[in-house]
Amino acid sequence: MSQSKFAILVDSCSDVPQNIIEKENIYVVPIHLHYKNTDYLDKIDISPTEVYEKMPEDIPTTSQPSVGEIVKVLNQIADDGYETVFAIAISSGLSGTYNSMRIAANEEKRLKVIPIDTLNIGIGAGASAIYAAQLIREKLSESEILEKLRHSIAEAKVYFSVATLEYLKKGGRIGKVAAAFGSLLRINPVITCDEEGKYIVASKARGRSRSLKEVVDLAFKYAKKYVNFYVMVSHGNAKEEAQKILDELKLLLPNATNFFMTDLSPALGVHTGPGMVGAGIYPIDL
């Protein structure tokens, strides 16, 4: 029997650090990667490095987990003795995973399943799972947890820079004209998610170093609005640059509640390509 009646389920693109998944016993359902001859499960059958090594010759497509796969995990959660599960998904504006979780929620009769659309991507979504785990430890009620999560989700913000717009273009995340324009002028836009959970350009910088500086500046300015917040850094095969950004933000924001750094999931790396570096602010206790 579980010690808590609340469980947490995330999809693999939420990018919750593995040590936190293990510590908090968070359940994960993987996204699919489809190559010409082989299919992989995100973070299980293939690593981010393997995805980048195959680029640009072979770029897979991705798809959300099926309803049946989610139901299978929900069955396991019920078997493990939980009563209620917070099913936390990356943005419905960028993926069908939230909708699959919502449908699966109606098929698991032993559990109360609460699908949560984070309207964010990567660690910006994963921070909601980290915060939910904290609230569960604090023994808050279901309604209190939901209220706090919804306030935080509405305020959370992640800014990321990509080394090239090529992969966002191929994945249909930005238009061909925008990608060509950016490449021509060596513009490295800083991208974030809007209120609908869709990609928008937060800032434009010319060149890689200026773009990464803009990521730090935007995160720092945004954090100044809040008293309690997580600082999150994520990267796709760019650990040194990500570590530098994390170190800078630790100096700029020493009063942050916590700092997290994680690898971008292989399934997200498909759309950003190698060299993605992002930083985010996740306000808590609002």
Disulfide bonds with the S-S distance in Angstrom:
none
